[in-house]
Every structure is written in C-alpha cells, then in structure tokens.
Amino acid sequence: MSSEDEQVGGGGEGAPPEQLAFIRESVRKAKVPRAKPRTWRGAALAKELPVARVLVDKGVLHLDRYFDYAVPEELDAEAQPGVRVRVRFGAGRGRVRDGRREGGGLIDGFLVERLAESDYSGPLAALAQVVSPEPVLGQELLALTRAVADRYAGSLADVLQLAVPPRSARAEQRASAEPLPPPGAPETGSWSRYERGAGFLEALASGGAPRAVWNALPGPEWCDELARAVVATLASGRGALVVVPDGRAVARVDAALTSLLGEGRHAVLTADAGPEKRYREWLAVRRGAVRAVVGTRAAMFAPVRDLGLVAIWDDGDDSHSEPHAPQPHAREVLLLRAAQDKCAFLLGSWSCTVEAAQLVESGWAAPIVATREQVRGAAPLVRTVGDGDLARDEAARAARLPTLAWQAVREGLKRGPVLVQVPRRGYVPRMACANCRAPARCRHCSGPLEAQEGVDALRCGWCAREEGAWHCPECGGFRLRAQVVGARRTAEELGRAFPAVPVRTSGREHVLDTVPGAPALVVSTPGAEPVAEGGYAAALLLDGWAMLGRPDLRAGEDALRRWIAAAALVRPQGAGGTVVVVAEPTLRPVQALVRWDPVGHAVRELSERAELGFPPVSRMAAVSGVGEAVAAFLAAVELPGEAEVLGPVPMAVTGVQGPRRVGAPPPGEQWERVLIRVPPGKGSLLASALKTAQAARMARGSGEPVVRVRIDPPDIG
C-alpha cells in the first residue's frame, strides 16, 4: 500500500477530521446485517413470483431439465424471463442455512420463467446474479431450440450455445435503430423465367405462406431472385431469414438486398464479423429493429419477429451441417421453423438433393422450375471424356489432359478465363504403384504416401515421415504413379503448357471471390470456385472418378452438385460456353450433367433409396465407439419395435498427424459403428430412446467409455 493510499483510506493519525467522521459513519452502517451478493444470505425474496425456473448451461444429457431458484427482492425487477443469469450449482441437500441452500460453483444460465411456487419440496438456492437485463431468450426461440434438441437427441443447453451468441456488454449498451416501414412489393424480375416464379412472389407479398423447392437456372441471378423473395415478404409486414453456405454467398445476397432495399433494412450474421458486431446485429434482430436476416449456418436460429419466410440456398453443401453437438442441419432446422411459425419456405439450388426431391414428392412443397427451353438457353454445352476416349488419346496417355480438354482450354482462352476444377488440393495427394495400382502406404503407420513439391522423397500424409526407398509390397515394383493430382500440381502443368497465360489457384488456403474477365486459367477445388466477370468461357472438370468412386451413399449426388455449381459459372452455350468433364459418360450423374437435369437424378435416387430403406425415406442414427462400449450401449437402449440394427462395422483408424473429420475416432483407436434405422414417423421415438440411454451412461460418471450418437449422419457408407 502506498503512502497516498494510507492517507486516503487508511484512517491513520494523519487523516483529516472529515475522513475520520466518514469512516466512523461507514462502520456504524456496516453493523446492520446486509445480504451478501451472489449468496443473498438473509435477503428478502420477491413478493410476487419468487421462484425462477432456470436452464443451467451444462450441456450434459442427464441434466437436460430446468432447475428452480429463489428470486431475491433486489433482483426482482431485472430477473425477467429470457435474461442471462448466474446461479450456484452443485450444492448438496446438507448445505442449507436459514432455510436456503448454499454452496456450489457459479454457472451461467437463462431464466426461462417466473413462478409463484416451486414443484421442488426442498430448500432453494437464490439467484446469484442477473448478468444482463437484456432478454435474449424468447418463448419462440426456446420452443425451437427444444424441438431441435429433441430431434437430434441432444441437450437444450448445447443448442442454445449455437442459437444465442456470446454477450458483448458494449453491443448491449448501444441502442438499435428504429424499425423502418415496410417497403413496396418488388417487381418480378428474373423470377419470370420460372413457371411458378411470379405466383410465388405474389403469394409472399400478399401475406401467404407458400412452400417451394426452387431449381435455379445457371448464372449469377440467383442472389437477386433470393433478395426479391425477401423484399416481397417484408412488403407484407413480416420478417424473412436466408441461410447460405459461406461468406462469399452472404456477400452476394447482402449486395442484392442493399441494391433493392437500401441500407438499414437487413442484418448480416456471420462468424467473420467478430463477436461484438455479430452480437450487435443479432440484438437488432431480437429487438425488432430489422426484420430481414442473411447469414451462414448459425443464422438458422436468428430471432426474426413475425417470421414470414425461411429460405436456404444449396442445402447439399457440407457447411450447412453444424459440427458441434448435437450437429443439426440448417435445412432441418428451417423446416421446423416453417412448421412452428406457419411461414413460407424456400429451398433453392442449382442442383437438387434427395431431401429436396422428397419434399416435392410428398406434396409438402411445390416445385419452381424453368422450361426446358429456358434451361437450354442458360446452360453451357457439356462434353464428356470417358475411359474409351482416354485409351485412344495419345495426349491423354502422355500428359494429364486429353486432347478435347486441351482444345477447350485453348479456344476458351481466346474469349476469357477458363475454370479448372480439381477434386483435391495440394500437389500429388495420393500415389500408387505404377504396375499393379496398389496404393502406396507408409511402413510405420500405413498412411498414404504423398509427393512433395520440389522434393524427390515421399512423405506420409498421417505421420509426416519421409520415405526415400519405397517398393510395392504386392508386386515388388519401384515405380510410382499419381492416383490423384492436386490443385497445385495441376496449376504447375497448365502453367508450363500455356506460359503466356496467368494461372490463379483457389482453395482452402486462399479462396478467391472474383476474377477479372480477362483470359486466365483458374484452378480451384470444389466449392472454392470464384465468380468470373461475365462468366467463364470454358470449364474443365477433372478426375471425375475420384468423386464418383467414394464409398458413400451420396457420392453420385455430391459429385453432380459440385459439377453443376462449377458449370453454372460458365457462359451459356449461345455465348460459346463449354464444359468438359473427365468421367465415364454412361454413369448416371454424368448423364444428368449433360442433360442439365439434376431434378430427374434426385427423383431416381429417391426411388431407389425408398426400395432399400435408406434416408431420407427412413430415419437413421449412428452409434460409434469402442466395440465393447457400443455393444453395452445397444444392450441398454430400448429401441422402437420397428428399429433395424445394421452392423457393427470397423471404422477407419485416424492417423496421428492426419486430418481428423468430425466424429472420427481419436488417433490410433479402433472404433466400431452401428447404424440404426426406423421407418418414417418413428424418428422421434428413436431419438428419445437414444437420448435416454446416453443420459443414463453419463449419469454413471466419467469412467464410462466414450460412445457417440448422431442422428441423420451425413455419410453412411
């Protein structure tokens, strides 16, 4: 303590008489018993509704319920439903003083409701603190998050962590702008290209709740069409919510909305905005200052007032699947919102998923499609190069690209940029024996060996060990060939072939948003294709077998979606736009791309899955873990009578240093997975049974081995 502190607050001999009198008065007042904040010992309770029902922020299933707390009189005004609070959690029955439970650690939570009395017969602990008087959890959001938690066999606390962004005190202190009056109904615009497009906009503007699956025409007009649907909903005095896969798509829809509405009419919710800005935008939506929202996956829970439309673009994109528990999908959450709020629903994409086709087949949603004449006028020319063509092509045997692809690149560069889609990033991600085609594996961990740029030695993709003297264990050969060539190696080869043309790459490390309309080669991985000014003159879709050959139920659907997403950026056939896909032309996804018929492909896939009993016709769950733990879990769970158990089957062992997918086992551990499927209408029973069994395991303590449960797994083999 400094001398200055002693003079001011120490009460020493040098203190002035005024300070001494102040200290004596403080001591005299301190003798009166006062409640201690955060325990409120001896404090009077609120006279009306003295019980607060609280959801504690403990994302464990056996604690997925509400807990009652006493409301001190001093917190009565601030402790309103929906606010953030802090409570003491974990005190036993023996820690009771003056009729009130004490002890336990401080934990965050949400005040759900105020009650006159509690169902709990024992003593209650008091609310420790009202973190903020800002109500952030309304009844509609609470009902939605509870429905999502039940559907995905998760806890409400975990879903609320996804739905309500972290608090920023500075953002709360800033007042939101006053809401603007509804705009006028928009013109039909490019919606007139679709048979039911104009009627859909009219229904939104008149206050209706149409439900539609929209197969968009290729080209950049989709963002303007989404924006017009939002404006039509706002014109009816209601709110609208649009969810898109990534920040680049958000920027395009944001620009389209700003062009139609001006500034201050909508909010943008993305993680890239930063915590304070994102929370400020979220609060503006919660307070009703704006009624239109566009954002990425987390925006699916945005608390839009008077919700009139929920829309999602490209629902087949992996980004719409939340990686955090309980891993909900944005499409399913928006379907729940459409049913809960009785609002309009719009699912749009250049392609068509099986789930979208099911919505139309069941009659729940109506299709919005263009005529075949419109499709032919907007789509580029698609040409194929199959195995027979490659076998007869001298250029394809000597180099990577067949003659048709070289010609398409050469002709396209005369008119503008050319897009080259490569299914893998990196240099040469996979190597194999040149004689027997056996994959090249590491001798230490059996990981895949990869070629390094500018280095002769191979490197393991899992343990990073170098391999300088590899030989094939199957045939004894020493020569290697590339199984898959990465984006960097492709860019290097094209740069040598076209030395006067600039080569740009777009992938995970550096994703380009746009490229100029001047001649250039743009090498991109799927999903990272930049938009070219005026459209690409041509596109090459390489190594189609690498996407079609994945051991996954969705391999064909996903490959077609990625191809169409790239081809939609190419100019129409009338303007010389050409797409060359290196894949067997007899395969169904390739034929669907040539005809530009993603809806027909999805309908056929749906009919086959119905015959086999696979999702989305059935509901499915995946249970994974160590073999003994999975067997014990299945023995304990009370599955519905119609449930069918498939498996167990071993899962691939994750490398120590390799990429780890969401839900993959810990590195080096051998896990097994079981699939459980039930017929339509039994999905809620399956989720409830799995949640009950998982909660019982967690309640037994931390010694239980890990068992993971996921409803609607995206990949089922």
C-alpha positions in Angstrom: 0.0 0.0 0.0 1.4 3.4 -0.9 1.5 6.4 1.4 -1.1 8.1 -0.7 -3.4 5.2 -0.1 -2.8 5.3 3.6 -3.8 9.0 3.7 -7.0 8.5 1.7 -8.3 5.2 3.1 -6.1 4.0 5.9 -7.6 6.1 8.8 -4.2 6.8 10.3 -3.3 9.7 12.6 -2.7 12.0 9.6 -6.2 11.6 8.3 -8.3 14.8 8.3 -11.3 15.0 10.7 -13.7 14.8 7.8 -12.3 11.5 6.7 -12.4 10.1 10.3 -16.1 11.1 10.6 -16.8 9.4 7.3 -15.1 6.2 8.4 -17.0 6.1 11.7 -20.3 6.5 9.9 -19.4 3.7 7.5 -18.6 1.4 10.4 -21.8 2.3 12.1 -23.8 1.5 9.0 -21.9 -1.8 8.4 -23.2 -3.2 11.7 -26.6 -3.6 10.1 -26.9 -7.2 8.6 -26.7 -7.0 4.8 -27.3 -9.7 2.3 -24.1 -10.9 0.6 -24.3 -10.6 -3.2 -24.3 -13.9 -5.1 -25.4 -15.8 -2.0 -28.1 -13.3 -0.7 -27.9 -14.8 2.8 -30.8 -13.3 4.8 -32.2 -11.3 1.9 -35.9 -11.0 1.5 -37.5 -12.7 -1.5 -39.5 -11.1 -4.2 -43.1 -10.6 -3.1 -44.6 -11.8 -6.4 -43.4 -14.8 -8.3 -40.5 -15.5 -6.0 -39.4 -18.6 -7.9 -37.2 -18.5 -11.1 -37.0 -21.5 -13.4 -33.5 -21.6 -14.9 -31.8 -23.6 -17.6 -28.2 -24.0 -16.5 -25.5 -24.0 -19.1 -24.5 -27.7 -18.6 -24.5 -29.5 -21.9 -24.9 -33.0 -20.4 -28.0 -35.1 -21.2 -28.8 -36.2 -17.6 -29.1 -32.5 -16.6 -31.2 -31.5 -19.6 -34.0 -30.0 -17.5 -34.9 -26.9 -15.6 -33.9 -26.0 -12.1 -35.8 -23.7 -9.6 -34.1 -20.9 -7.7 -35.4 -18.2 -5.3 -35.5 -14.6 -6.5 -34.1 -12.0 -4.1 -36.1 -8.9 -3.8 -33.2 -6.8 -5.0 -33.1 -8.7 -8.3 -36.9 -8.7 -8.8 -37.0 -6.0 -11.5 -34.1 -7.4 -13.5 -34.9 -11.1 -13.2 -37.3 -11.3 -16.1 -37.9 -14.3 -18.4 -35.2 -14.5 -21.1 -32.3 -12.8 -19.3 -28.9 -14.3 -18.7 -28.3 -15.2 -15.0 -25.6 -16.8 -12.8 -26.6 -19.4 -10.3 -24.8 -21.7 -7.8 -25.0 -25.2 -9.0 -23.9 -28.5 -7.3 -24.6 -27.9 -3.6 -25.9 -30.9 -1.7 -29.0 -31.1 0.5 -26.8 -30.9 3.5 -25.6 -27.4 2.8 -28.7 -25.5 4.0 -28.6 -22.3 6.1 -31.6 -20.3 7.3 -33.9 -22.5 5.1 -31.8 -21.7 1.9 -29.4 -24.0 0.0 -25.9 -22.6 -0.3 -22.6 -23.6 -1.9 -21.8 -25.0 -5.3 -20.0 -23.3 -8.2 -21.2 -20.4 -10.1 -22.5 -21.2 -13.6 -24.3 -19.3 -16.3 -27.8 -19.9 -17.3 -31.0 -18.5 -18.8 -34.1 -17.5 -16.8 -37.0 -19.3 -18.5 -40.0 -18.2 -16.4 -41.1 -16.8 -13.1 -43.4 -18.9 -10.8 -45.4 -18.4 -7.7 -44.2 -21.6 -6.2 -41.8 -24.5 -7.0 -42.6 -28.1 -7.6 -39.4 -28.9 -5.6 -40.2 -29.6 -2.0 -36.7 -28.8 -0.6 -34.9 -25.5 0.1 -34.0 -23.4 -3.0 -30.7 -21.6 -3.6 -31.1 -17.9 -4.6 -30.2 -16.4 -8.0 -26.6 -15.2 -7.7 -26.7 -12.5 -10.3 -28.6 -11.2 -13.3 -25.8 -10.9 -15.8 -27.7 -8.5 -18.1 -31.3 -7.2 -18.1 -31.4 -7.7 -21.9 -33.9 -10.5 -22.7 -32.3 -12.8 -25.2 -34.3 -16.0 -25.0 -37.9 -15.6 -26.1 -40.6 -18.2 -26.0 -40.4 -18.9 -29.8 -36.7 -19.4 -29.7 -37.0 -21.6 -26.6 -39.6 -23.8 -28.3 -37.4 -24.0 -31.5 -34.3 -25.0 -29.6 -36.2 -27.6 -27.6 -37.6 -29.1 -30.8 -34.1 -29.2 -32.3 -32.6 -30.8 -29.1 -35.3 -33.5 -29.1 -34.9 -34.2 -32.9 -31.2 -34.7 -32.6 -31.0 -36.4 -29.2 -29.1 -33.6 -27.7 -29.3 -31.2 -24.8 -31.1 -27.9 -24.8 -28.1 -26.1 -23.4 -25.9 -27.3 -26.3 -28.5 -26.0 -28.9 -28.7 -22.6 -27.1 -25.0 -22.2 -27.4 -25.5 -22.4 -31.1 -28.6 -20.2 -31.1 -27.6 -17.3 -28.8 -24.2 -15.6 -29.5 -21.9 -14.7 -26.6 -22.7 -11.5 -24.8 -20.9 -8.2 -25.6 -21.7 -5.5 -23.0 -20.6 -2.8 -25.4 -23.1 -4.0 -28.0 -25.9 -4.1 -25.5 -25.3 -0.6 -24.4 -25.8 0.7 -28.0 -29.4 1.4 -28.8 -30.7 -0.2 -32.0 -32.3 1.9 -34.8 -36.0 2.4 -35.1 -37.6 0.0 -37.5 -38.4 1.3 -40.9 -41.8 1.0 -42.6 -42.4 -2.0 -44.9 -41.1 -1.5 -48.5 -43.3 -1.8 -51.5 -43.7 -5.1 -53.3 -40.9 -5.8 -55.8 -41.1 -6.4 -59.5 -41.0 -9.9 -60.7 -37.6 -9.5 -62.3 -35.9 -12.7 -63.4 -38.4 -14.8 -61.5 -40.5 -14.6 -64.7 -38.1 -17.2 -66.2 -39.8 -19.9 -64.0 -43.3 -21.3 -64.5 -44.4 -20.6 -60.9 -41.9 -17.8 -60.1 -44.2 -14.8 -60.4 -47.0 -16.6 -58.4 -44.6 -17.4 -55.6 -43.6 -13.7 -55.2 -47.2 -12.6 -55.3 -48.2 -15.1 -52.6 -45.3 -13.8 -50.3 -46.3 -10.1 -50.9 -50.0 -10.9 -50.1 -49.1 -12.5 -46.7 -49.3 -16.1 -47.9 -47.1 -19.0 -46.8 -46.1 -20.9 -50.0 -43.6 -23.7 -49.7 -41.4 -24.4 -52.7 -38.3 -26.2 -53.9 -36.6 -24.0 -56.5 -34.2 -25.4 -59.1 -32.4 -22.2 -60.1 -31.1 -21.6 -63.7 -27.3 -21.3 -64.1 -25.9 -17.9 -63.8 -25.5 -15.1 -61.2 -29.2 -14.1 -61.0 -29.9 -16.5 -58.0 -28.9 -13.9 -55.4 -31.1 -11.2 -56.9 -34.0 -13.7 -57.0 -33.5 -14.6 -53.3 -33.4 -10.9 -52.5 -36.7 -10.3 -54.3 -38.3 -13.0 -52.3 -37.1 -11.3 -49.1 -38.4 -7.9 -50.2 -41.8 -9.4 -51.1 -42.1 -10.9 -47.6 -41.1 -7.6 -46.0 -43.8 -5.8 -48.1 -46.4 -7.9 -46.3 -45.2 -6.7 -42.9 -43.4 -9.9 -42.0 -39.8 -10.9 -41.5 -37.5 -13.1 -43.6 -34.5 -15.3 -43.0 -32.0 -16.5 -45.6 -29.2 -19.1 -44.8 -26.4 -19.6 -47.4 -23.3 -21.8 -47.2 -20.4 -19.4 -46.8 -19.4 -15.8 -46.5 -18.9 -15.3 -50.2 -22.6 -16.2 -50.8 -23.6 -13.9 -47.9 -21.8 -11.0 -49.6 -23.6 -11.5 -52.8 -27.1 -11.7 -51.2 -26.2 -8.8 -49.0 -25.3 -6.7 -52.0 -28.5 -7.7 -53.8 -30.6 -6.8 -50.7 -28.8 -3.4 -50.4 -29.5 -2.7 -54.0 -33.2 -3.4 -53.6 -33.8 -2.0 -50.1 -31.0 0.4 -49.3 -29.1 0.5 -46.0 -30.5 -0.5 -42.6 -33.2 -2.8 -43.8 -31.5 -6.2 -43.1 -28.9 -7.7 -40.8 -25.9 -9.9 -41.8 -25.0 -12.7 -39.3 -21.6 -14.4 -39.9 -18.8 -15.5 -37.7 -16.3 -13.4 -39.7 -17.9 -10.2 -38.4 -16.4 -10.7 -35.0 -18.2 -11.2 -31.7 -19.2 -7.6 -30.9 -20.5 -6.8 -34.4 -22.3 -10.1 -34.7 -24.0 -9.7 -31.3 -25.0 -6.1 -32.2 -26.6 -7.3 -35.4 -28.3 -10.2 -33.6 -29.7 -7.7 -31.0 -31.1 -5.5 -33.7 -33.0 -8.6 -35.0 -34.1 -9.6 -31.5 -35.3 -6.0 -30.7 -37.2 -5.8 -34.0 -35.1 -3.0 -35.5 -34.7 -5.1 -38.7 -36.8 -8.0 -39.9 -34.6 -9.4 -42.7 -31.5 -11.6 -42.0 -29.0 -13.2 -44.3 -26.2 -15.3 -42.8 -24.4 -18.6 -42.7 -25.2 -21.7 -40.7 -25.6 -20.0 -37.3 -28.2 -17.6 -38.6 -30.8 -20.5 -38.8 -31.7 -19.6 -35.2 -32.0 -15.8 -35.7 -34.9 -14.5 -33.7 -36.7 -12.7 -36.5 -40.0 -11.2 -35.5 -43.2 -12.1 -37.3 -41.3 -14.6 -39.4 -42.9 -14.9 -42.9 -40.2 -16.7 -44.9 -37.3 -19.0 -44.2 -35.0 -19.8 -47.2 -31.9 -21.9 -47.7 -29.5 -21.9 -50.7 -27.6 -25.0 -51.7 -28.8 -27.3 -48.9 -26.4 -30.1 -50.1 -23.3 -28.1 -49.1 -21.4 -29.6 -46.1 -21.2 -26.2 -44.5 -24.9 -26.4 -43.6 -24.2 -29.3 -41.2 -23.2 -28.0 -37.7 -20.1 -29.7 -36.4 -20.9 -29.0 -32.7 -23.3 -31.1 -30.7 -26.0 -32.1 -31.4 -24.9 -31.4 -35.0 -28.2 -30.1 -36.5 -28.6 -29.4 -40.3 -29.7 -25.9 -41.3 -32.3 -27.4 -43.7 -34.0 -29.4 -41.0 -34.0 -26.5 -38.5 -35.6 -24.3 -41.1 -38.2 -27.0 -41.8 -39.0 -27.0 -38.1 -39.3 -23.2 -38.1 -41.6 -23.3 -41.1 -43.9 -25.7 -39.2 -43.7 -23.9 -35.9 -44.3 -20.4 -37.3 -46.5 -21.4 -40.2 -44.4 -19.4 -42.5 -43.3 -19.7 -46.1 -40.4 -22.0 -47.0 -38.0 -21.8 -50.0 -35.2 -24.3 -50.8 -33.1 -23.2 -53.7 -30.1 -24.6 -55.5 -28.6 -25.1 -59.0 -28.7 -28.8 -58.2 -31.2 -30.9 -56.3 -30.7 -33.1 -53.2 -32.7 -36.2 -52.5 -34.2 -34.5 -49.4 -35.5 -31.6 -51.7 -37.0 -34.2 -54.1 -38.7 -35.9 -51.2 -40.4 -32.6 -50.1 -41.8 -32.3 -53.6 -42.8 -36.0 -53.9 -44.6 -35.9 -50.6 -46.6 -32.8 -51.7 -45.3 -30.7 -48.8 -43.6 -28.3 -51.2 -44.3 -27.3 -54.8 -41.5 -27.2 -57.5 -40.3 -24.0 -59.1 -38.5 -25.0 -62.3 -37.9 -23.4 -65.7 -39.0 -24.9 -69.0 -36.5 -27.0 -71.0 -36.2 -24.1 -73.5 -35.1 -21.8 -70.7 -32.6 -24.4 -69.4 -31.1 -25.0 -72.8 -30.7 -21.2 -73.3 -29.0 -20.6 -70.0 -26.8 -23.7 -69.6 -23.4 -24.3 -71.3 -22.5 -27.1 -73.6 -21.3 -30.1 -71.7 -19.0 -32.7 -73.3 -17.5 -35.8 -71.8 -14.3 -37.7 -71.9 -14.6 -41.4 -70.8 -12.2 -44.3 -70.4 -12.5 -45.3 -74.0 -11.6 -41.8 -75.2 -8.6 -41.7 -72.9 -7.4 -45.1 -74.1 -7.4 -43.9 -77.7 -6.0 -40.5 -77.0 -2.2 -40.2 -77.3 -2.1 -36.9 -75.5 -4.0 -38.3 -72.5 -1.5 -41.2 -72.2 1.5 -38.8 -72.3 0.0 -36.0 -70.2 -2.8 -35.4 -67.8 -5.3 -33.8 -70.0 -7.0 -35.4 -73.0 -7.0 -33.7 -76.4 -10.6 -32.5 -76.1 -9.7 -30.7 -72.8 -6.6 -29.0 -74.3 -8.8 -27.8 -77.2 -11.4 -26.4 -74.9 -8.8 -24.6 -72.9 -7.1 -23.2 -76.0 -10.4 -22.0 -77.5 -11.7 -20.6 -74.2 -8.7 -18.5 -73.5 -9.3 -16.6 -76.7 -12.6 -15.3 -75.2 -12.0 -15.1 -71.4 -11.0 -17.0 -68.3 -11.1 -20.8 -68.1 -12.0 -22.7 -64.9 -10.3 -26.0 -64.0 -11.9 -27.9 -61.1 -9.6 -30.4 -59.3 -11.1 -32.7 -56.6 -8.1 -32.5 -54.4 -6.0 -29.7 -53.0 -2.2 -29.9 -52.7 0.5 -31.2 -55.1 0.1 -35.0 -55.5 -2.1 -36.1 -52.5 -2.1 -39.8 -53.5 0.4 -42.2 -55.0 0.2 -45.8 -56.2 2.3 -48.5 -57.8 2.7 -48.0 -61.5 2.5 -51.7 -62.2 -0.4 -53.1 -60.0 -2.0 -49.8 -58.9 -1.8 -50.7 -55.2 -1.9 -47.6 -53.0 1.5 -46.5 -51.7 1.4 -46.8 -47.9 3.8 -45.7 -45.1 5.7 -48.6 -43.5 5.3 -47.1 -40.0 1.6 -46.2 -39.8 0.1 -47.4 -43.1 -0.8 -43.8 -44.0 -1.0 -42.6 -47.7 2.3 -41.5 -49.2 2.3 -38.2 -51.0 4.7 -36.5 -53.4 6.3 -33.2 -52.3 6.8 -30.2 -54.5 10.4 -29.9 -55.5 11.5 -32.9 -53.3 12.2 -36.5 -54.5 11.3 -38.3 -51.3 7.7 -39.2 -50.5 6.1 -38.1 -47.2 3.4 -39.8 -45.2 0.1 -37.9 -45.0 -0.5 -39.1 -41.4 2.8 -39.3 -39.5 4.8 -36.9 -41.8 7.7 -39.4 -42.1 9.7 -39.3 -45.3 10.1 -42.4 -47.5 13.1 -42.5 -49.8 13.2 -46.1 -50.8 9.7 -47.3 -51.3 8.8 -50.6 -53.0 5.5 -52.2 -53.6 4.7 -55.0 -51.1 2.3 -56.5 -53.6 4.4 -56.9 -56.8 7.8 -55.6 -55.7 7.7 -52.7 -58.2 9.6 -49.4 -57.6 7.8 -47.1 -60.0 5.0 -44.8 -58.8 2.1 -43.0 -60.5 -0.2 -40.4 -59.2 -3.6 -41.6 -58.1 -5.0 -38.1 -57.7 -3.2 -34.9 -58.8 -3.7 -31.9 -56.6 -4.6 -28.3 -57.5 -1.0 -27.0 -57.2 0.4 -29.7 -59.5 -2.4 -29.1 -62.0 -1.6 -25.3 -61.9 2.1 -26.1 -62.5 1.3 -28.3 -65.5 -1.1 -25.8 -67.1 1.4 -23.0 -66.5 4.0 -24.9 -68.5 1.6 -25.7 -71.3 0.3 -22.1 -71.5 3.3 -20.0 -70.5 1.9 -16.6 -71.5 -1.4 -17.1 -69.6 -1.7 -16.1 -65.9 -2.6 -19.0 -63.6 -4.6 -18.5 -60.4 -5.5 -21.0 -57.7 -8.4 -21.0 -55.3 -8.6 -23.5 -52.4 -8.7 -23.9 -48.7 -5.6 -21.9 -48.0 -6.6 -19.0 -50.2 -10.2 -18.7 -51.7 -10.7 -16.2 -54.4 -14.1 -14.4 -54.5 -14.0 -13.0 -58.1 -11.6 -13.0 -61.0 -11.4 -10.5 -63.9 -12.9 -11.3 -67.3 -9.5 -11.3 -69.0 -8.0 -14.6 -70.3 -6.6 -16.6 -67.4 -6.5 -20.2 -66.0 -8.3 -20.5 -62.6 -7.5 -23.8 -60.8 -9.9 -24.5 -58.0 -11.0 -27.2 -55.6 -14.8 -28.0 -55.4 -16.7 -25.3 -53.6 -13.9 -22.6 -53.9 -14.6 -21.6 -57.5 -14.5 -17.8 -57.8 -17.1 -15.9 -59.9 -15.7 -14.5 -63.2 -16.8 -11.2 -64.5 -19.1 -12.0 -67.5 -18.8 -15.8 -66.8 -16.1 -18.3 -67.7 -15.5 -19.1 -71.3 -15.0 -22.8 -70.6 -14.5 -25.2 -67.6 -12.7 -28.5 -67.1 -13.9 -30.9 -64.5 -11.0 -33.3 -63.9 -10.7 -36.6 -62.2 -14.5 -37.3 -62.1 -13.8 -40.8 -60.9 -12.2 -39.5 -57.7 -15.6 -38.0 -56.6 -17.8 -40.7 -58.0 -15.7 -43.5 -56.6 -16.1 -42.5 -52.9 -17.6 -45.3 -50.8 -20.6 -43.2 -49.8 -24.3 -43.3 -50.5 -24.2 -39.6 -51.6 -21.2 -39.9 -53.9 -23.1 -39.5 -57.1 -25.4 -36.8 -55.8 -22.5 -34.8 -54.3 -20.4 -35.1 -57.5 -23.3 -33.9 -59.6 -23.9 -31.0 -57.2 -20.2 -29.9 -57.4 -20.1 -30.2 -61.1 -23.2 -28.2 -61.7 -22.0 -25.5 -59.2 -18.9 -25.1 -61.3 -20.7 -25.3 -64.7 -23.3 -22.7 -63.6 -20.5 -20.1 -63.6 -19.8 -20.7 -67.3 -21.4 -18.6 -70.1 -24.4 -20.1 -71.9 -23.9 -22.3 -74.9 -25.1 -19.5 -77.1 -22.2 -17.4 -76.0 -19.7 -20.2 -76.6 -19.6 -21.6 -73.0 -18.3 -25.2 -72.9 -17.7 -27.6 -70.1 -15.6 -30.7 -70.4 -16.0 -33.4 -67.7 -13.4 -36.2 -67.5 -15.7 -39.1 -66.4 -17.4 -42.1 -67.8 -20.3 -40.8 -69.9 -22.6 -43.8 -69.2 -22.7 -43.0 -65.5 -26.0 -41.6 -64.2 -24.6 -38.3 -62.6 -22.6 -37.6 -65.8 -25.7 -38.1 -67.9 -27.7 -35.8 -65.6 -25.0 -33.1 -66.0 -25.0 -33.4 -69.8 -28.8 -33.1 -69.9 -28.7 -30.5 -67.1 -31.4 -32.5 -65.2 -30.5 -32.6 -61.5 -34.1 -33.0 -60.5 -34.5 -36.2 -62.6 -31.4 -37.6 -61.0 -32.6 -36.8 -57.5 -36.0 -38.3 -58.1 -34.5 -41.5 -59.4 -32.1 -41.7 -56.4 -35.1 -41.2 -54.1 -37.0 -44.1 -55.6 -34.0 -46.4 -55.2 -33.5 -45.4 -51.6 -37.1 -46.0 -50.9 -36.7 -49.5 -52.2 -33.6 -50.1 -50.0 -35.0 -48.3 -46.9 -32.2 -45.6 -46.8 -32.6 -42.0 -45.8 -34.4 -39.7 -46.3 -37.1 -42.2 -46.7 -36.2 -43.7 -43.3 -34.7 -42.1 -40.3 -31.2 -43.3 -39.2 -28.8 -42.8 -36.3 -25.1 -43.8 -36.0 -23.6 -45.1 -32.7 -19.9 -45.3 -32.6 -17.2 -46.1 -30.1 -15.0 -49.0 -28.9 -16.6 -52.3 -29.7 -17.4 -53.3 -26.1 -18.9 -49.9 -25.3 -21.1 -49.9 -28.4 -22.4 -53.5 -27.6 -23.2 -52.4 -24.0 -25.0 -49.3 -25.2 -27.1 -51.3 -27.6 -28.0 -53.8 -24.9 -29.2 -51.0 -22.6 -31.2 -48.9 -25.1 -34.9 -49.6 -25.6 -35.2 -49.2 -29.3 -38.6 -49.0 -31.0 -40.0 -52.3 -32.2 -39.6 -51.3 -35.9 -35.9 -50.4 -35.4 -33.3 -52.3 -37.5 -29.7 -52.5 -36.4 -27.0 -52.6 -39.1 -23.5 -53.6 -38.1 -21.2 -53.2 -36.2 -18.5 -52.4 -38.8 -15.0 -51.2 -38.0 -14.2 -47.5 -38.7 -11.0 -46.3 -40.3 -8.2 -45.6 -37.9 -7.3 -41.9 -37.7 -3.7 -41.0 -38.2 -1.7 -39.2 -35.5 -1.0 -36.2 -37.7 -3.5 -36.6 -40.4 -6.7 -34.6 -40.9 -9.5 -35.7 -38.5 -13.1 -35.5 -39.6 -15.9 -34.5 -37.3 -17.0 -37.6 -35.4 -13.9 -39.6 -36.3 -12.3 -41.8 -33.5 -9.3 -40.5 -31.5 -6.0 -41.0 -33.3 -4.8 -44.6 -33.2 -8.0 -46.1 -31.7 -10.0 -48.8 -33.3 -13.7 -47.9 -33.2 -16.8 -49.6 -34.5 -20.0 -48.1 -35.8 -23.6 -49.3 -35.8 -26.4 -47.8 -37.9 -30.0 -47.9 -36.6 -32.8 -47.1 -38.9 -36.6 -46.8 -38.4 -39.5 -46.3 -40.8 -41.0 -42.8 -41.3 -42.9 -41.4 -38.3 -40.7 -43.2 -35.8 -37.7 -40.9 -35.8 -38.8 -39.1 -32.6 -39.1 -42.4 -30.8 -35.6 -43.4 -31.9 -34.1 -40.1 -30.8 -35.8 -40.3 -27.5 -34.6 -43.8 -26.8 -31.0 -43.0 -27.7 -31.1 -39.8 -25.6 -32.4 -41.7 -22.6 -29.7 -44.4 -22.8 -26.9 -41.8 -23.3 -28.2 -39.8 -20.4 -28.1 -42.9 -18.2 -24.5 -43.6 -19.2 -23.4 -40.0 -18.4 -25.1 -40.1 -15.0 -23.0 -43.1 -14.0 -19.8 -41.0 -14.1 -16.8 -40.2 -16.1 -15.4 -43.7 -16.1 -17.7 -44.8 -18.9 -16.1 -45.2 -22.3 -17.0 -42.7 -25.0 -20.0 -43.6 -27.2 -21.1 -41.1 -29.8 -24.6 -40.8 -31.1 -25.5 -38.9 -34.2 -29.0 -38.5 -35.7 -29.0 -38.3 -39.5 -25.3 -38.9 -40.1 -24.2 -37.2 -43.4 -22.1 -40.2 -44.5 -23.3 -43.8 -44.0 -21.1 -45.6 -46.5 
